[in-house]
């Protein structure tokens, strides 16, 4: 209980209401008054309303103008005192650092003009000039503001005044009003039960609207939130998730089974991370499959002329950090050859490429990939399924552009109209896996496989307003950003 609370109750008891707290309690800070009012309000002893206003006070420069006149008015007096006119070059020495301001405003007011290299007065009767700036500042000292908002804005622009928030309160008696503040019990004690005093005790009511302390807990990373949304979309379309926890692959699964030639730029050191230990992987146990891959690259097979270059097993067995999750799809399709049937598979996991790190690129990122296998599929099926897949995200306005991928033919880049950017943006890549990839695995000719992929980082950055990917992953990530962001919902602003 504070003296201020008791004073408020006393005045309310005498007068019935307090229209303006600043009149009754002129020496009290508004924050202290509000704290006392909130305490009384919680006990239903009073009710109150808040009125907020802006009160202006003078800066040091403003106080100097009130005491000595405005810079322009003082310059006018200096020009009048110089019978032959004040030289322009002497203004700074006469007015100091405020010379330019004084000269500019005196010119604007029409008080002075130039005559050669001198400043002369343009007024017939200089004594009749009012120092408006000084008058306005004096009014602010008296009233805290000006009625003319344009003049007020000009003084703020000149940094002669600074605003401060000012609160006053109108206070009324509440349903539990009293001149004394009752003390409420917060807990029932053993002594209260034994004595029976709890029956007549006044207990502090529970505030069910107050928020409790947040429990210490972990938080999902925004990437994991968006990843889960993608997973639910795949599951709703009947897909199964592929095992994707194998980061190290051989060049055989990462490149050769995907009909990527051994001279392809993607296999260069500047694009791919190769391991030193272990440096090579074991060859595949299926020797016939290994021979099929060699033939389709080197000599051509299954109706293809191949690349016609000497294929080397040593290059194929070099270990790499996988550059795409399509290496997983290749393994799964090879297993599908044992029992060919319509299949829908997806994976979402990280891949690694030897990229220069900048605001939009990292050396590791996440790839979202879907694979759809069925008999006698066509390019129209691929386009139709892409529209169905992206419609689940709220993206319906799509365009497709032919492109080249080593392991899909035909291949298409997928574009969507971005309302915010006002242009078409690429949102993914897709295609039908080539026979040179599928038939060496033992899959039947009429079993076609559609594939498509997109990154996980790009939609996450758009969804959470992140412009620099290094703020999403790595040591620069703000932990508050991870903890406080809501769950993702994929809609038409995601891509």
N, C-alpha and C positions, 0 to 999 in steps of 0.2 A: 504494500500500500504506500503510495507516494503523497506528498503534500499537494502536488498539482491535481491529482485525482480528487482529493478532498475539497480543494478549492473549486473545482468544476462542479461538484455536487452541491457545494454551499451556494454558489451563484445561481445554479438551477433551482435550488430550493427557494431562494429569495425572489427570483425574477420569473420563474416558470420556463424560460427558454433563453438561449444565447444566440442571437442572430449573427454575430460576428466575433469570432474568438480573438481576433487581433485587437479588438477594442477592449475586451475584458482582461486579456492576458498579453499586454503589449511587450513584455520583457521575456516571453517564453519563445523558444524556437518552435517552428511548426512541426518538426519531426518529434519533439518531445510531447507536444500537445496531441499529435496523432497517436503516439504510442499509449498515452494515458487514455485516450478515447477508445482505442481498440480493446484495452483491458476492461473498461467499463461496459463496452458493447457486448463483450463475451459473457458478461453477467446479466445482460438484458436490463441494465440500469439506465442506459441512455440510448438514443439513436442520434446519428449525425449525418450531415451531407458535406461534401468537400467542394470548394470552389478554387480552381487553379487560375492564377494570373501570372503574367510576366512583368516583373519589375526591373527597370533599367538603372544601372549605376554608372558613374563616370569613370573612365580610365584616367591615368595620370595626365595624359595629354588633354583630355576633356576638362579636368580640374584646372589645368593651367589656363585654358581658354576662358573659363568662368572668371578666373582671377585677373587675367591680363588682356582679355580680348582675343578674338580669332586671329589666325595667321594672316588672313587676307585683310582684315581690318587694320592690323598693325602695319602691314605693308603700305596700305593706303595712307596712313598717317606719316610714314617715312617719306613717301613720294611728295605729300603736301609740304612737309618740312623742307625738302630740297627745292628751293625756289626755281632753279633751272632744270629740275627733273633729276631723277635717280638713275644713274647708269645701270644698265642691265648686268654688267659684270660685277657690280657692287651688291647685288641682291643677296647673294649667299653670305657675304661678310656681314651684312646688316641683319639678315633674318636667320642665319645659321642653317641647320639641316632642313628647316621647313620652308626654305626659299622657293623651291619649285612649286610646292603646294600652294603657298600664299599667292604667287604670281598667277598660277593657273586659275584659281578661284576668283581672284580680283578681276582678271580678264573676263571670265565667264559672267560675273556680276555686272560688267560694264563700268567698273569703277575707274580703271586705268587703261591706258593704251600706250603704243610705242610711237616715239618721235625720234627716228634715227636709232641711235644706240642708247636712248634714254627712255625711262618710263615716266609718263606724265598723267595727271588726273584728267578724267573726262567728265567730271562732275562740276556743275556751276556752283552748287552749294554743298560742299563735302560734309558740313556739320549736320546736315539733315539725314545722313545715311545711318540706318540701323544695323548694328552688328547682329544679324539674324541668328547666326550659329551660336553665339554666346547667349542670346535670349532663349533659344530652344533648350540649350543645356541647363540653364537656370530653371526652366519650367520642369525639366526632368528631375532636377534636385528636389523640387517642391512636390511634384505629383507622381514621380516614378515612371512616367511615360508621356507620350504626345498623342493628341487626338488625330493629327495628320500622319497617316501611316507612311506616306511617301517621304516626308521629312525624317521620320524615325528610321526608315530603311537607309536613307542617305547618311545619317549619323553613324549607324551600324557599319556601313560600308567604309566610312572614314576611320573606324575603330576608335571613336570617341566615347562610345558607350558599350556596355556589356549587359546581356540579359541574365536574369536569375529567376528561377521558378519560385513563386510565392503562393502559399496555400493558406486559406482561411476556412473555418468550419462553422456551420450553423448547427446548434446542438439542442435537442429536445429531451424531455424526460422519457424514460423507457418504462415498460410494464413492471419491472422490479426496482423502480427508483426508490432510493433511500438516502438519507444523509450520511449513513455509515456503510462501510463495505464489509459484508459478511465474509468470513473466512470459510472456504469450502474444504472439506476433507477429500483426499484423493484416493485413499485406500482404507479398507476395513482392517483394523489391527486386532490382535488377540485380546488386548485390554478392552477395546470397544465391545467385543462380543461378550466378554466375561461380565462387564459392567452393564451391558444393555444400552450404552450411550449411542450406539449406531442407529437406534430407532429414531432418535430426534436429531441426529447429525445432518448437516447439509453437505451433500457430496457434489463435487465438481462434475458437470455433465460431460459425457464423452463427445468429442468432436469427430463425427464420422466422415466429415468432409476433408479432414487433414490427411496429408500423405505421410505414410510411415517411411522410415529409413529404407533405402534400397538394400537388399541383401547383397553381400559380396558374391559375385558369380562371374562366369566366363561370358563371352559374347561371340556370336558367329561373325566371321569376316564378311564384308559385303560381297566378296566373290563367292563365298559359300552360299549366301542367301540367293543370289541370282542363279548359281549353279543348281540349287534345289528347285527353283522355278522351272528351269529347263528340264530337269529330270522328270518333274510331274507332267510336263507337256509330252515328253517321250512316252511315259507310262500310259498316259491317256490315249495314245495312238497305238498301243499294243506292242511297244518295243521292250526288249530285254537289255539290261546293262552288261557290257563286256568287262571282263577283268582288265584293269588298266594300270596296275601298280608296278609294272616292269619298265623302269626308265631306261635301262641299258639294252640295246638291241645289236644284232649283227647287221652289217651292211646288206646281208642276204635278205633279211626280213624287212629292213627299213627302206631298201632301194630296189634290190634285184627282183624280188617277187612282185614289185609294183611296176615292173618294166621301165625302171629308170636306168639309163645306160651308165656304165662305169666312168665315162668321160663327162657326165653331166656336171654343170657348175655347182649344183646343190651338194655334190660330194667333195667339194674342195675344202681345204682347211679353213678358209676365210668364211665359210658358211656353216660348217658342221664341227661339233666337238667330238674328237676321237679320243679314246681312252689309251693310257699308257700301260695300265695294269688292271685287268688282263687286256693284252693288246689284241688278241684274237679270240673268237668264239668257236665252239664246236660246230662242225658241219651238221646239217639236218640229217636225221636218221633215215629219212625216206630218200634213198639214192635215186630212185626213178624221178621223183620230184626235182631233185637237184639237177639231174641231167636234162629234164624238160626246161628248166629255167635257163640253163647254159645254152641249149639249142635255140630257144626262142630269141635270145639276145644275139648269139653269134652267127647262127646260120639261118635262122628263120624256122618257124614251125607252126602248126595249127592254122595254116592258111596265111601266115604273115612272113614277110621277107626278113624280119628282124632288123637289127642295126648293122649287122655284118662287120663286127670288130672282134678281135681276140678277147674272149671273156676269161678272167682270171679268178680262180677260187680264192687266192690269198686276199685279193681286194674285197671279195664278197664277205670274208669272215672277219674283217676288221670290226672292232667293237666301237659303237657310237652311242652318245646320248640321243635318244630317238628325236627326230626332227618333226614328226607328226604322229598322231595316234592312228593313222591309217596302217601302220605296222601291226597294230593289234587287230584291225579289221582283216588284214591279210591272213593272220594266223587263224582267226575265227572262220574265214571262208575256206581255208584248207581243211579244217575239221568238218565243215559243212559238206565237203565232197564225199565223206563217208556215208552220209544219209541226206542227199539233196532234197530240200523242201523249202517252201516259202518261209522266209525268216526276216525279222526286223531287229536290228541291233543298234546300240548307241554307246558312246563313251564320252566322258568329259574329264580331261586330266591334262597335266602339264607336259609341254614339249620344250625342246632346247635348240636354239639356233645361235650361231656366232654373230649376233647383231651388235652394232654400235648403240650403246644405251643413250636414249634421249627422252624427251617428254612423252613420246608415243611408242617407244620400243624398249623392250627388255630382252636380255639373253634367254629368259625363260618366260613362257606364257601358257595359257590354257586354251585347248582346242575343243570345240564342241563338234562331234562327228556323228552322223547317222548313216546307216547302211540298210538298204531295203532290197531283199532278194526275192524274186518270183519268176514265174515262167512267162516268156513272150512279152516282157515289158517293152515299152517304147519311149521315145523322147517326150511324147505327150503325157505319159504317166509320170515322168520325172517333173515336168512343169506343174501338172495338177497336184502332185504330192507336195511340192514346194509351196504352192499356194495354200494348201491345207495346213502345212506345218507352221508357216509364218502367220496365218490367220489366228492360230492359237495365241499368238503374242499381240494380236490387235493390228498386225501389219497386213494390209490387203492390197495396196497399190504397188505391184511388183513389175519389174522389167527384167528381161533376160538377154544377155549379150554373149555371143560365142567367144570362147577363149581356148587356150591350149593347156592341157595337163598331160604329163607323160603316161599316166595310168587310166585316164578316162577319155572316151571318145564316143559321142560328142561331149563337149564340156561347155559349161555356161557360168558366167558370173551373174550374181543376183543383185539387183539394185532396187531400192525403195525410195519413194519421194519423201524427203525430210522437210516438214513444214517449217521448222525453225530456221534451217539453213536456206530454204527456198531452192533446193536442187536435189538431183538424184544422187544417192550415196550407195556405195557397194556395201552389202551386208553379208555376203557369203559366196562360196564357190561350190559348184556341183558338177555332176557328170555321170555317165554310165561307164562302169569299169570295162576296160578293153578285153577282148578275147585273149590277147597275149598274156594277160594277168590271170584270167579265170580258168581257161582250158588246161594250162600246165598243172593246175591243182587237181584236175580230174572232175571238174564241174561240167555238167552237160551243156551242149551248145545253146539250148533254148532257155537255160536258167540265166536270166539277166540280173545285174546288180546295180542299183542306183546308189550313189553316195553324195554326200554334201557336208560342208563344214563351215564354221564361223568361229570367231574368237569369243572367249568369255569376258575378256577385259573390256572390249569396246562397249558392249551394252551396259556393263557395270559402271564404267566411267560416265556414260551419258545419264544413266539412271540416278547416280549419286552426285552429279555435277562436279566430277573430278577432271581437271584439264591436264594434269601431269601424272602419268602412270606411275612415277616413282613415289607419289603420295598414296598410291593404292597398295603397292608391294615394296618391301624392303625396309631399310632402317629409318627412312624418313616418314614412315606412316605414323599418324597421330592416333594414339590409343583411344582417345575420346571419340574420334571419328568412327572407330570400329564399334565402340560400346554403345554409342547413342543413336546410330542410324537405324531406321525402321526396317522391317522385312521388305523384300522386293516384291513388286507386283508388275509383271510384264504387261505393258499396254502400248498404245500407239505413240508414246513419246520415247520408247526405249531405243529405237533404231532410226 
